[in-house]
Amino acid sequence: YSRLVILSLAASFIPVALLSLQYCPDPKEHGFLKFMTRCAFHIVCTVAVSLGLNNLVKVVLSEGADSHIFKYVINKVVPDQTDFETRLYICNAAFQWLDEETYTRLTQTSVLPLYVAFLLLCSIAYTIQLYSQCRSTNQSSTSDKNATHTSPKVQQGSTDDTISDTPPPFSSVERPDLCYHVAQSLLLGLLAVSTLRMKCFWTPYICILASVAVSDPQLWQIIGKKILAPPARKFIWCVKCTVLAMLIYYLGTKQMAVMDTELAELREFYDPDTVDLMHWL
């Protein structure tokens, strides 16, 4: 086995995270603010224990091969001019902050605005869902307390005001995969913004979630309900296909010149030594 795998932060984080999920607070048992506070404390404790376990493993195995990564992160936040080796990393263009040109290119292709809008929509939906769960739990607990002091006739009349348990759009209960990818795209976005070299992990997520924002059936059903009552499925499908066709045409016409330039620069590469090596292999 590779010693670097055992020394990695992921190897220390996985067992701690699995144990932490067994004691994760339940939103149905706490209020919204109390639940968010406990979640924040839970995350901080998990990260702290993971870092402590990782340092303990390094001390036991007498290894510190990846210490330059932590030095780089610390120097990125708090610059240390005396650490010459780490400053060499930061001086490299690949380890700089994400440049403005990347934001401009992603905005001109309409990918970044769609991604940001979809990210805000999902974040609002998840917040509403979490708040409604905490609120329904509090109201159910208070109604149980008041039920002992009310007459049966009043209890029967109060059943009309019950809160609906219908999950909001983009619910994490119905679509946990989407919730996971949205959260992971946020983490990869922070990594890409801090280090230009890591944008290769964030850019595919931007394109995928932007395509979901344009073609997701549930989102188009919500838009159809706001416009039509009741919404017609064929009409919504036609509108969705029309929007997709217009977007593809816009991107094709806008990027055609760039594609032609890049294709014109393609040349045949021939290296006799490499060809001989491939034939020998």
C-alpha positions in Angstrom: 0.0 0.0 0.0 1.0 3.6 -0.4 1.9 5.4 2.8 0.6 8.7 1.3 -2.9 7.2 1.1 -2.9 6.6 4.9 -1.4 10.0 5.6 -4.0 11.8 3.4 -6.6 14.0 5.0 -9.4 12.1 3.3 -8.4 8.9 5.0 -8.7 10.6 8.4 -11.9 12.4 7.5 -13.9 9.4 6.2 -14.1 7.4 9.5 -14.7 10.6 11.6 -17.5 11.7 9.2 -19.2 8.3 9.2 -19.2 8.3 13.0 -20.4 11.9 13.0 -23.4 11.1 10.8 -24.6 8.7 13.4 -25.1 11.6 15.8 -26.3 14.2 13.3 -29.0 16.5 14.8 -32.5 16.0 13.6 -34.3 19.2 12.4 -37.6 17.7 13.6 -36.4 17.7 17.2 -35.1 21.3 17.4 -35.9 24.8 16.2 -34.4 26.3 13.1 -31.8 28.5 14.9 -30.9 25.8 17.4 -30.6 23.2 14.6 -28.3 25.5 12.5 -26.1 26.2 15.6 -25.8 22.5 16.4 -25.0 21.7 12.8 -22.2 24.4 12.7 -20.8 23.0 16.0 -21.0 19.5 14.6 -19.1 20.4 11.4 -16.4 22.3 13.4 -15.9 19.3 15.7 -15.7 16.9 12.8 -13.1 18.9 11.0 -11.1 19.4 14.2 -11.1 15.7 15.0 -10.1 14.8 11.5 -7.1 17.2 11.5 -6.1 15.9 14.9 -6.3 12.3 13.8 -4.3 13.2 10.6 -1.5 14.8 12.7 -1.5 11.8 15.0 -1.0 9.4 12.2 1.8 11.5 10.8 3.5 11.6 14.2 3.2 7.8 14.6 4.5 7.1 11.1 7.1 9.9 11.3 6.0 11.3 7.9 5.3 14.8 6.7 5.4 14.5 3.0 2.3 16.6 2.4 3.1 19.4 4.9 3.7 21.8 2.1 -0.1 21.7 1.2 -1.0 23.0 4.6 1.7 25.6 4.4 0.4 26.7 1.1 -3.2 27.1 2.5 -1.9 29.0 5.5 0.2 31.3 3.3 -2.7 31.9 1.0 -4.7 33.4 3.9 -1.8 34.8 6.1 1.2 35.5 3.9 4.6 34.6 5.4 7.5 36.2 3.6 10.1 34.0 5.4 8.8 30.8 3.9 10.6 30.9 0.6 9.6 27.5 -0.7 5.9 28.1 -0.2 6.1 31.6 -1.7 7.5 30.0 -4.9 4.3 28.1 -5.2 2.2 31.2 -4.7 4.2 33.2 -7.3 3.4 30.6 -9.9 0.4 31.7 -12.1 -1.3 28.4 -11.6 -1.6 28.9 -7.9 -2.9 32.5 -8.1 -6.5 33.5 -7.4 -9.0 32.8 -10.2 -8.5 35.4 -12.8 -11.2 37.8 -14.2 -10.8 36.3 -17.7 -12.3 33.1 -16.5 -15.4 34.9 -15.1 -15.7 36.8 -18.3 -15.6 33.8 -20.6 -18.1 31.9 -18.5 -20.4 34.9 -18.4 -20.3 35.5 -22.2 -21.3 31.9 -22.8 -24.3 32.3 -20.4 -23.0 29.4 -18.3 -22.1 31.3 -15.1 -25.4 33.3 -14.8 -27.5 30.1 -15.2 -25.3 28.3 -12.7 -25.6 31.1 -10.1 -29.3 31.5 -10.6 -29.9 27.7 -10.2 -27.6 27.7 -7.2 -29.6 30.5 -5.5 -32.9 28.7 -6.4 -31.7 25.4 -4.8 -30.3 27.2 -1.7 -33.6 29.0 -1.1 -35.6 25.8 -1.7 -33.4 23.9 0.8 -33.7 26.7 3.4 -37.5 26.8 3.1 -37.7 23.0 3.4 -35.5 23.0 6.5 -37.4 25.9 8.1 -40.8 24.3 7.3 -39.7 21.1 9.0 -38.6 22.8 12.1 -41.7 25.0 12.2 -44.1 22.1 11.6 -42.4 20.2 14.5 -42.8 23.2 16.8 -46.4 23.7 15.9 -47.2 20.0 16.3 -45.6 20.0 19.8 -47.5 23.1 20.9 -50.7 21.7 19.5 -50.2 18.5 21.5 -49.7 20.6 24.6 -52.8 22.6 24.0 -54.9 19.5 23.1 -55.2 18.5 26.7 -56.8 21.9 27.6 -59.3 22.1 24.7 -62.6 20.3 24.2 -63.1 17.6 21.6 -65.3 19.9 19.5 -62.6 22.5 19.2 -60.0 19.9 18.4 -62.2 18.6 15.5 -62.6 22.1 14.1 -58.9 22.9 14.2 -57.9 20.1 11.8 -58.6 22.3 8.8 -55.6 24.5 9.5 -53.0 21.8 9.4 -49.7 22.5 7.6 -49.2 20.7 4.4 -46.4 18.2 4.3 -45.8 18.6 0.6 -42.1 19.1 0.1 -41.0 22.3 -1.7 -39.4 22.3 -5.2 -36.0 20.7 -5.4 -36.5 19.0 -2.1 -33.5 17.2 -0.6 -35.9 14.4 0.3 -37.1 13.8 -3.2 -33.8 14.6 -5.0 -30.8 14.0 -2.6 -28.5 13.6 -5.5 -29.1 17.1 -6.7 -28.6 18.4 -3.2 -25.2 16.6 -3.0 -24.0 17.9 -6.3 -25.0 21.5 -5.4 -23.1 21.3 -2.2 -20.1 19.8 -3.8 -20.1 22.4 -6.5 -19.9 25.1 -3.8 -16.9 23.4 -2.2 -15.2 23.0 -5.6 -16.0 26.6 -6.4 -14.2 27.8 -3.2 -11.2 25.6 -4.2 -11.2 27.0 -7.7 -11.5 30.6 -6.6 -8.6 30.2 -4.3 -6.4 28.4 -6.7 -6.5 28.9 -10.5 -5.2 25.4 -11.2 -8.2 23.8 -9.5 -10.8 25.3 -11.9 -10.7 22.1 -13.9 -12.8 20.5 -11.2 -15.3 23.4 -10.9 -15.9 24.2 -14.6 -17.6 20.8 -15.4 -20.0 21.3 -12.5 -20.9 24.7 -13.7 -21.8 23.3 -17.1 -23.7 20.4 -15.7 -25.8 22.4 -13.3 -26.4 25.1 -15.9 -27.8 22.5 -18.2 -30.0 21.2 -15.4 -31.3 24.8 -14.9 -32.3 25.0 -18.5 -33.8 21.5 -19.1 -35.0 20.3 -15.7 -38.6 19.1 -16.0 -39.6 20.0 -12.4 -38.4 23.6 -12.9 -40.4 23.9 -16.1 -43.5 22.5 -14.3 -43.1 25.3 -11.6 -42.9 27.9 -14.3 -45.9 26.4 -16.1 -48.0 26.5 -12.9 -47.2 30.2 -12.5 -48.2 31.0 -16.1 -50.9 28.6 -16.8 -53.6 27.1 -14.6 -53.7 24.1 -15.1 -50.4 23.9 -17.0 -50.5 22.0 -20.4 -47.7 19.5 -20.7 -47.4 19.8 -24.4 -47.2 23.5 -24.3 -44.5 23.5 -21.6 -42.5 20.9 -23.6 -42.7 23.0 -26.7 -41.5 26.1 -24.8 -38.7 24.2 -23.2 -37.5 22.8 -26.6 -37.8 26.3 -28.1 -35.6 27.8 -25.4 -33.0 25.1 -25.7 -32.9 25.5 -29.5 -32.5 29.3 -29.2 -29.7 28.8 -26.6 -27.9 26.3 -28.7 -28.1 28.6 -31.8 -26.9 31.6 -29.7 -23.9 29.6 -28.4 -23.1 28.2 -31.8 -23.1 31.5 -33.6 -21.1 33.2 -30.8 -18.5 30.5 -30.4 -18.1 29.5 -34.1 -15.3 32.0 -34.7 -13.4 30.7 -31.6 -13.9 27.1 -32.7 -12.6 27.9 -36.2 -9.5 29.6 -34.8 -8.7 26.7 -32.5 -9.2 24.1 -35.3 -7.0 26.1 -37.7 -4.2 25.9 -35.2 -4.2 22.1 -35.2 -1.2 20.6 -36.8 0.0 17.1 -37.3 2.5 16.1 -34.7 5.2 13.7 -35.7 8.2 12.7 -33.6 10.3 9.8 -35.0 11.7 8.9 -31.6 8.2 8.7 -30.1 6.9 6.6 -33.0 9.8 4.2 -32.7 9.2 3.9 -29.0 5.5 3.1 -29.5 6.3 0.5 -32.1 8.9 -1.1 -29.7 6.3 -1.2 -26.9 
